[in-house]
């Protein structure tokens, strides 16, 4: 698959994710099952793509592993610990979920052959820095959710 096709698919996935949520809320069709489905599909897409980047040696494997831990914790404590009928998002977890898409965009852009090599390297470095930032914020999110019951 070409880098341009990959960029297009990732941007389309991001746009459709935003659009379907807005449409569901606007037309009053948002539901806890729909929210769960949306989050599970985002999780599968992002984790698989980041695992692919790790497999290709572009990033380390820690972030995809931490996302699995964080998402599992999110689902399990929402339904079982807090006994919610829908997922209970944290501020940090919500923003992590949004920003997990961005390394995919950056590494795909860096692979475009039409870009000058130096620009591709800068974009790739930005992607690596973002992955490290997301790794730290995911660890913080996991810790925050772990101590949340103590604050309740």
C-alpha positions in Angstrom: 0.0 0.0 0.0 1.3 3.4 -0.8 2.0 6.0 1.9 -0.5 8.3 0.3 -3.2 5.7 0.5 -2.3 5.0 4.1 -2.5 8.7 5.0 -5.9 8.9 3.3 -7.3 5.9 5.2 -6.1 7.2 8.5 -7.5 10.6 8.0 -10.8 9.0 6.8 -10.9 6.9 9.9 -10.4 10.0 12.1 -13.0 12.0 10.2 -15.6 9.3 10.3 -14.9 8.8 14.0 -15.6 12.4 14.7 -18.6 12.6 12.4 -20.4 9.5 13.7 -20.3 10.7 17.3 -21.5 14.1 16.4 -24.3 12.7 14.2 -25.4 10.3 17.0 -25.6 13.1 19.5 -27.3 15.5 17.1 -30.0 13.0 16.1 -30.5 11.6 19.6 -29.3 8.1 18.7 -26.2 8.0 21.0 -26.3 5.0 23.3 -23.9 3.3 25.7 -23.6 0.3 23.3 -22.8 2.7 20.5 -20.2 4.4 22.6 -18.7 1.0 23.5 -18.6 -0.1 19.9 -17.0 3.2 18.8 -14.3 2.9 21.5 -13.6 -0.8 20.7 -13.2 -0.1 17.0 -10.9 2.9 17.8 -8.9 0.7 20.1 -8.5 -2.1 17.6 -7.6 0.3 14.8 -5.1 2.3 16.8 -3.5 -0.6 18.7 -3.1 -2.7 15.5 -1.6 0.2 13.6 0.8 1.1 16.4 1.7 -2.6 16.8 2.5 -2.5 13.0 4.8 0.5 13.5 6.5 -1.4 16.3 6.8 -4.5 14.2 8.4 -2.4 11.5 10.9 -1.1 14.0 9.7 2.5 13.8 8.6 2.7 17.4 9.0 0.6 20.5 6.4 -2.0 21.5 5.6 -0.4 24.9 2.9 2.0 23.8 0.7 -0.6 22.0 1.0 -2.9 25.1 0.1 0.0 27.5 -2.9 0.9 25.3 -4.2 -2.7 25.8 -3.7 -2.4 29.5 -5.3 1.0 29.7 -8.3 0.0 27.5 -8.9 -3.2 29.5 -8.7 -1.2 32.7 -11.1 1.4 31.3 -13.7 -1.2 30.3 -13.4 -3.4 33.4 -13.5 -0.6 36.0 -16.3 1.2 34.2 -18.6 -1.8 34.2 -17.5 -3.8 37.3 -15.8 -1.4 39.7 -17.9 1.6 39.2 -20.9 -0.4 38.1 -21.7 2.0 35.3 -24.1 1.1 32.4 -21.7 3.0 30.1 -18.0 3.6 29.9 -16.6 6.1 32.4 -14.0 8.3 30.7 -11.2 10.1 32.5 -9.9 13.5 31.2 -6.5 12.1 30.4 -7.8 8.9 28.9 -10.1 10.7 26.6 -7.3 12.9 25.2 -4.9 10.0 25.0 -7.6 8.2 22.8 -7.7 11.3 20.5 -3.9 11.6 20.2 -3.2 7.9 19.6 -4.2 8.6 16.0 -1.6 11.3 15.5 1.6 9.1 15.4 -0.1 7.1 12.6 -0.6 10.2 10.6 2.9 11.5 11.2 4.7 8.2 10.3 2.5 7.9 7.2 3.3 11.4 6.1 7.0 10.7 6.8 6.8 7.8 4.3 5.5 9.9 1.5 8.1 9.8 -1.3 7.3 13.3 -2.5 8.6 15.0 0.7 12.3 16.0 1.0 14.3 13.6 3.1 15.0 16.2 5.8 11.3 17.0 6.2 10.5 13.3 6.4 13.1 12.9 9.1 11.7 15.8 11.1 8.1 14.4 10.8 9.4 11.0 11.8 11.2 12.4 14.8 8.0 14.3 15.8 6.2 11.0 15.6 8.7 9.3 17.9 8.5 12.2 20.4 4.8 12.0 20.4 4.9 8.2 21.0 7.1 8.8 24.0 4.8 11.5 25.3 1.8 9.2 24.8 3.6 6.4 26.6 4.1 8.7 29.6 0.5 10.0 29.5 -0.8 6.5 29.2 1.2 5.4 32.2 -0.2 8.4 34.1 -3.7 7.5 32.9 -3.3 3.9 34.1 -2.1 5.1 37.5 -4.9 7.7 37.8 -7.5 5.0 37.1 -5.9 2.7 39.6 -6.1 5.2 42.4 -9.5 6.6 41.4 -11.4 4.1 43.7 -9.5 5.5 46.6 -10.8 9.0 45.9 -14.5 7.9 45.5 
